[in-house]
Amino acid sequence: MTTLKSKLQVDLNAAIKERDELRSSTLRLTLAAITTEEVAGKEKRELSDDEVQKVIIREAKKRREAAEAFAQGGRAESAEREKAEGEVLAAYLPQQLGDEELEGIVAQAVQEARAAGAEGPRAMGAVMKIVNPKVAGRAEGGRVAAAVKKLLAG
């Protein structure tokens, strides 16, 4: 069984052989972030696939935010580079939920929270506790929170 980290390593080697600079530099930075996470704390440890996936999600989010910042700053070339790096990382992430799927999961969670006695805007925390495990890695937290607020408000 190959791990996500070993797949990244194999893909990095292939990108280097193909002289794909964008892909190889993106994978190098991601593997460096994974290694940093592994040696953080008191003891070095091997990350599980879920933990590696969280690092990739974090790196992809950094790329999206940087692309937005570059675009707002008038640096289109840098923004395009960041977007391209984000697309490379997206290949290693699970398929993202569509708006309809996300709203369906949130609606079900709202019903569960209301059945447990949570009402109004204060139910946000209870609903998020139900939703987050179901959408882990498949929807960004901001999107989830917006969908929960929308359903709780109306």
C-alpha positions in Angstrom: 0.0 0.0 0.0 1.5 3.3 -1.0 1.0 6.3 1.2 0.1 9.8 0.1 3.6 11.0 1.0 5.3 8.3 -1.0 3.0 9.2 -4.0 4.1 12.8 -3.7 7.8 11.7 -3.6 7.3 9.4 -6.7 5.5 12.3 -8.6 8.3 14.7 -7.6 10.9 12.4 -9.1 8.8 12.1 -12.3 8.4 15.8 -12.5 12.2 16.3 -12.1 12.9 13.8 -14.9 10.3 15.5 -17.1 11.9 18.9 -16.3 8.5 20.2 -15.1 9.7 23.1 -13.0 6.2 24.2 -11.7 5.2 20.7 -10.6 8.6 19.9 -9.1 8.9 23.1 -7.1 5.3 22.8 -5.8 5.8 19.2 -4.7 9.2 20.0 -3.2 7.6 22.8 -1.1 4.8 20.5 -0.1 7.1 17.7 1.0 9.1 20.2 3.0 6.0 21.3 4.8 5.2 17.7 5.5 8.7 17.1 6.9 8.4 20.2 9.0 5.2 18.9 10.4 6.8 15.5 11.1 9.6 17.0 13.1 7.5 19.5 15.0 7.0 18.7 18.6 9.2 16.6 20.9 9.6 13.6 18.8 9.9 12.9 15.0 7.0 10.9 13.8 5.5 9.6 10.5 2.3 11.5 9.5 -0.7 9.4 8.6 -2.4 10.0 5.2 -5.1 12.1 6.8 -2.5 14.3 8.4 -0.6 14.6 5.1 -3.8 15.5 3.4 -4.4 18.3 6.0 -0.9 19.7 5.2 -1.7 19.6 1.5 -5.1 21.4 2.1 -3.2 24.0 4.1 -0.6 24.5 1.4 -3.4 24.8 -1.3 -5.2 27.4 0.8 -1.9 29.4 1.1 -1.7 29.3 -2.7 -5.3 30.5 -3.2 -4.8 33.3 -0.7 -1.5 34.4 -2.3 -3.1 34.3 -5.8 -5.9 36.6 -4.5 -3.4 39.0 -2.9 -1.2 39.1 -6.0 -4.2 39.7 -8.2 -5.4 42.6 -6.0 -1.8 44.0 -6.0 -1.7 44.0 -9.8 0.8 41.2 -10.1 -1.1 39.0 -12.6 2.0 36.8 -13.5 2.6 35.9 -9.8 -1.1 35.3 -9.3 -1.2 32.9 -12.2 1.8 31.0 -10.9 0.1 30.6 -7.5 -3.1 29.4 -9.1 -1.1 26.9 -11.2 0.6 25.6 -8.0 -2.8 25.3 -6.3 -4.1 23.2 -9.2 -1.1 20.9 -8.9 -2.0 20.4 -5.2 -5.7 20.0 -6.0 -4.9 16.7 -7.8 -3.9 15.2 -4.4 -7.1 16.3 -2.6 -10.4 14.5 -2.5 -13.1 15.8 -4.8 -14.6 19.0 -3.4 -18.3 19.0 -2.5 -20.7 21.0 -4.8 -22.9 23.7 -3.3 -26.0 21.4 -3.4 -24.3 18.5 -1.7 -22.9 20.8 1.0 -26.3 22.4 1.6 -27.9 18.9 1.9 -25.3 17.9 4.5 -25.7 21.1 6.4 -29.6 20.9 6.3 -29.4 17.4 7.8 -27.0 18.6 10.5 -29.3 21.6 11.3 -32.2 19.1 11.8 -30.1 16.9 14.0 -29.0 19.9 16.1 -32.6 21.2 16.5 -33.7 17.7 17.5 -31.0 17.9 20.2 -32.4 21.3 21.4 -30.2 23.8 19.7 -32.0 26.8 18.3 -31.3 30.1 16.4 -27.8 31.5 15.8 -26.5 30.0 19.0 -26.8 26.6 17.3 -23.9 27.4 15.0 -21.3 25.5 17.1 -23.5 22.4 17.5 -24.2 22.3 13.8 -20.5 22.8 12.9 -19.6 19.9 15.2 -22.0 17.6 13.3 -21.0 18.9 9.8 -17.2 19.1 10.1 -16.5 15.3 10.3 -18.8 14.7 7.4 -17.1 17.2 5.0 -13.6 16.9 6.3 -11.2 17.8 3.4 -14.0 18.1 0.9 -15.1 21.6 1.7 -13.3 24.6 3.0 -14.3 25.8 6.5 -15.4 29.2 5.3 -17.8 27.7 2.8 -19.2 25.4 5.4 -19.6 28.2 8.0 -21.4 30.4 5.4 -23.8 27.6 4.5 -24.6 26.9 8.2 -25.2 30.6 8.8 -27.4 30.9 5.8 -29.6 27.9 6.9 -29.8 29.0 10.5 -30.7 32.6 9.6 -33.4 31.7 7.1 
